[in-house]
Structures are given as structure tokens and as C-alpha cells.
Amino acid sequence: MDFTLEKYKKLLEAVKKSGIVYHLRHDVDLRPEYSLRIAKIEAAAGMQATYYFRAMHFDSHAETIQAIVALGHRAGYHYECLTTCNGDMEAAYEDFCKNLERLRKIVPVSTACAHGSPRSPWNSQDIWEEKRERGEEEKSQRGEKAKSQKVEKSKSRYDIHSLGIEYESMMDTDFSKTLYLTDTGRRWDGYKVSVRDKVPRYQEQWMNERLVFHSTDDIIRALKDPSHAIHRHSLLINTHPQRWMPFGTNWLTEAAVQNIKNIAKRILISCRY
């Protein structure tokens, strides 16, 4: 049975025994209280992870966030500002700063990662892409002092690292050396039904190396095989804690709901692209 707490324990054990360099990441999209169960399992195994929380949960689950950090894990900001601000870059940046400070009043924060928001036409990571685009514009306008100064001001305004964020998971990871494994879609090959939780640039390379897995058991078998290509990479393993639970009514409900979501995502992707 996949996506149970027992299966997650077995995955952690295989990762630890493999000796592979790894980073555990959790996108806490829903049910933050489920995250504490996962955090306790990791702490018992002597492993640390980073938990990314959405602004909608800061006030209602502050104690849960603090409890997870108290176990030795890190908390990060799972931002979706461009979606909540309807594509307004300036408003999105201001919203990011405001919510970052809200979270920092609860726990220390030096990492962030954008929430996918599959139904949104906006990708919140584009706040920082806008910064880079403005930087290129500055280079082409060096002969126009006034315009250059204006662009320079905008460039520094949209720099995520100037806000004390040392690591943005999808921007600052070297995926040429790091394999990204995510349970998006409640499956490990969910890039097919994911709007944004994927790394398109390297997906074909990983497929060619047999680094695409469907189930958790597939990953565990690869980790236990010293000759498997997975051992040539470090790992960034991203899970959504609301998917992992003891088998029962809630497990069955989560499975059924996710199957419906996957169908909707396939339709959304086909319409968008």
C-alpha cells in the first residue's frame, strides 16, 4: 500500500542507507497538522527536512509550525503572491515581503518556494524572473542614464535574496546534478499531470537514465541497487504531507480526490499548451 506513513518510513530508511546526498522538502499545501506526523517520523530517523507553509496557514497553525521547527526542521515560505494579486508584480512583491515578515514572527525563515497554483494563469516565481528581465533591459540601455537608473531600482526591488532568503528551492538547486523527485499527483511520475511542479529542462535526460518512478517501492528498489543511475545524482525529494496517512477512510478519500484532480489537470494542460 503506497502513501502510508509506514511506506514513508521505508523510503527514509532506504535514502539514509544509500549514502546519497539528499534534501527532504515538504510543500504544505493543505492540512498542516498532518505535517507534524511526518516531522516526528523524520526526527526519529535522525533526518532533517524543510517545510514550506502557505500564508493562509500562518495564524491558524502557528503552533504546528513552531513544533516542527522545534524538532530540528526548517520552515520556509510557500508563496503564491502573483496569483493572489492577480498578476500585479508590484503588489505581489509587497505581499511577499509582508507575509515573509508574518512567518518570521513565528519562526526563523531563510528559504522559500513558489506554490504551483495549477488553476492560476500566473507563476509566482515570475516575480524574480521579472527582475532578471529588467536586468537584461538595463544592459541594453546603458547609454540612457535616466532609464538605466530606473531599471536598476526595479532590479534590486525584485531580488529575493536581498530579503534574507538564502535558498529558493526551484531557482537555486543545480538540477544538472540533482534529481527532483516529487509526489505531485499522488504518484512519482506526476510530471505528466503537473502544471508547474516539474523541471521540464531535465525531464527527458532523467527518462533516458531510467530515473522516472511511479511508486514509492520503485524508488526504494533503485536506492537499494548500487548499480542504478539514481546513485549518480543527489536527491531533492518533495512530498505533500496531506497525501501520507494510515490506510483507511481518509486515505481512500485522498486517493479518489487526487485521481479526479489529475484528470482535470490533464485537461487544463492540453487546453493551455
ZAMARGU-4260 file (C-alpha; in steps of 0.2 Angstrom, whole numbers, plus 5000, padded with zeros to 4 digits):
<rodrens>
0) 5000/5000/5000 | 5008/5017/4995 | 5007/5034/5003 | 5005/5027/5020 | 5016/5033/5035
5) 5024/5015/5035 | 5029/5017/5017 | 5036/5034/5020 | 5047/5027/5034 | 5053/5013/5022
10) 5058/5027/5010 | 5068/5037/5023 | 5077/5021/5028 | 5082/5017/5010 | 5088/5035/5007
15) 5098/5035/5023 | 5106/5018/5020 | 5110/5023/5001 | 5123/5036/5007 | 5116/5048/4993
20) 5116/5066/4997 | 5098/5071/4999 | 5087/5086/5004 | 5069/5082/5010 | 5057/5096/5006
25) 5038/5096/5010 | 5025/5108/5002 | 5012/5110/5015 | 4998/5114/5003 | 4984/5108/5014
30) 4981/5100/5032 | 4997/5107/5040 | 4993/5096/5055 | 4997/5081/5045 | 5015/5088/5043
35) 5019/5086/5061 | 5017/5067/5060 | 5029/5067/5046 | 5041/5078/5055 | 5041/5067/5070
40) 5045/5052/5059 | 5060/5061/5051 | 5066/5067/5068 | 5065/5049/5075 | 5076/5043/5060
45) 5088/5057/5063 | 5084/5066/5047 | 5080/5085/5044 | 5068/5092/5031 | 5062/5109/5026
50) 5043/5113/5027 | 5035/5126/5016 | 5020/5134/5023 | 5007/5145/5014 | 5002/5162/5021
55) 4984/5156/5023 | 4990/5144/5037 | 5002/5156/5047 | 4989/5161/5060 | 4979/5146/5062
60) 4993/5134/5063 | 5007/5144/5071 | 5009/5131/5085 | 5011/5117/5072 | 5025/5127/5063
65) 5034/5130/5079 | 5033/5112/5084 | 5040/5106/5068 | 5055/5118/5069 | 5057/5113/5087
70) 5060/5095/5081 | 5076/5102/5071 | 5067/5105/5054 | 5067/5121/5044 | 5052/5131/5039
75) 5050/5141/5023 | 5038/5152/5014 | 5027/5143/5001 | 5022/5159/4992 | 5008/5162/4979
80) 5009/5181/4978 | 5007/5183/4960 | 4991/5173/4960 | 4983/5181/4975 | 4987/5198/4967
85) 4980/5194/4950 | 4997/5196/4941 | 5001/5213/4948 | 5020/5212/4950 | 5022/5226/4962
90) 5008/5221/4973 | 5014/5203/4973 | 5032/5208/4979 | 5024/5219/4993 | 5013/5204/4998
95) 5028/5193/4998 | 5038/5204/5009 | 5023/5206/5021 | 5019/5188/5023 | 5038/5184/5025
100) 5038/5195/5040 | 5022/5187/5047 | 5031/5170/5046 | 5047/5176/5053 | 5037/5182/5069
105) 5033/5164/5071 | 5049/5155/5066 | 5066/5159/5058 | 5065/5159/5039 | 5078/5159/5026
110) 5071/5149/5012 | 5056/5150/5000 | 5047/5141/4986 | 5033/5145/4975 | 5016/5136/4976
115) 5011/5129/4960 | 4993/5136/4960 | 4988/5125/4944 | 4972/5134/4941 | 4981/5151/4940
120) 4987/5158/4924 | 5002/5166/4934 | 5018/5158/4941 | 5023/5167/4956 | 5041/5163/4953
125) 5040/5175/4939 | 5042/5189/4951 | 5060/5185/4951 | 5061/5182/4933 | 5054/5199/4930
130) 5070/5205/4940 | 5081/5196/4928 | 5072/5203/4913 | 5074/5220/4919 | 5092/5217/4922
135) 5094/5212/4903 | 5085/5228/4899 | 5097/5238/4909 | 5111/5232/4899 | 5103/5237/4883
140) 5100/5255/4890 | 5117/5259/4896 | 5118/5275/4885 | 5102/5281/4893 | 5107/5286/4911
145) 5089/5290/4917 | 5081/5274/4910 | 5096/5264/4917 | 5094/5271/4935 | 5075/5267/4934
150) 5079/5249/4929 | 5092/5247/4942 | 5080/5252/4955 | 5067/5239/4949 | 5081/5226/4948
155) 5085/5227/4966 | 5067/5228/4971 | 5063/5211/4964 | 5078/5202/4971 | 5073/5188/4983
160) 5090/5185/4990 | 5091/5203/4996 | 5076/5199/5008 | 5087/5186/5018 | 5081/5171/5008
165) 5097/5161/5005 | 5088/5147/4995 | 5073/5147/4983 | 5071/5128/4980 | 5067/5128/4962
170) 5079/5143/4957 | 5094/5139/4967 | 5095/5120/4965 | 5108/5114/4952 | 5097/5101/4943
175) 5111/5096/4932 | 5117/5087/4947 | 5101/5084/4957 | 5087/5073/4953 | 5070/5080/4958
180) 5058/5068/4964 | 5040/5074/4969 | 5024/5065/4973 | 5014/5078/4964 | 4998/5070/4958
185) 5000/5057/4971 | 5012/5047/4960 | 5031/5050/4957 | 5029/5052/4938 | 5016/5065/4940
190) 5025/5077/4929 | 5013/5071/4916 | 4998/5079/4925 | 5008/5093/4934 | 5006/5111/4928
195) 5021/5118/4937 | 5029/5105/4949 | 5042/5099/4937 | 5058/5103/4929 | 5055/5102/4910
200) 5073/5106/4905 | 5080/5089/4913 | 5064/5078/4912 | 5070/5070/4895 | 5088/5067/4902
205) 5080/5058/4918 | 5069/5047/4907 | 5084/5042/4897 | 5093/5037/4913 | 5078/5027/4919
210) 5076/5040/4933 | 5057/5040/4932 | 5047/5031/4945 | 5029/5028/4948 | 5028/5021/4965
215) 5037/5023/4981 | 5043/5005/4980 | 5051/5009/4963 | 5062/5022/4971 | 5066/5011/4986
220) 5072/4997/4974 | 5083/5009/4964 | 5091/5015/4980 | 5095/4998/4986 | 5103/4994/4969
225) 5121/5001/4969 | 5122/5000/4950 | 5106/5010/4947 | 5108/5028/4939 | 5100/5036/4954
230) 5117/5034/4963 | 5125/5046/4951 | 5114/5061/4957 | 5110/5070/4974 | 5091/5070/4978
235) 5078/5083/4981 | 5063/5074/4987 | 5047/5084/4988 | 5032/5077/4996 | 5015/5084/5001
240) 5011/5078/5019 | 4992/5078/5017 | 4995/5063/5005 | 5003/5052/5018 | 4992/5044/5031
245) 4987/5027/5038 | 4976/5017/5027 | 4958/5020/5030 | 4943/5031/5025 | 4954/5047/5024
250) 4967/5038/5013 | 4954/5032/5001 | 4946/5049/5000 | 4963/5057/4996 | 4966/5044/4983
255) 4949/5047/4975 | 4950/5066/4975 | 4968/5066/4968 | 4963/5055/4953 | 4949/5067/4949
260) 4962/5082/4951 | 4974/5073/4939 | 4960/5071/4926 | 4956/5090/4927 | 4975/5094/4926
265) 4977/5084/4910 | 4963/5094/4903 | 4970/5110/4909 | 4987/5106/4902 | 4980/5101/4885
270) 4970/5117/4884 | 4984/5128/4889 | 4998/5120/4878
</rodrens>
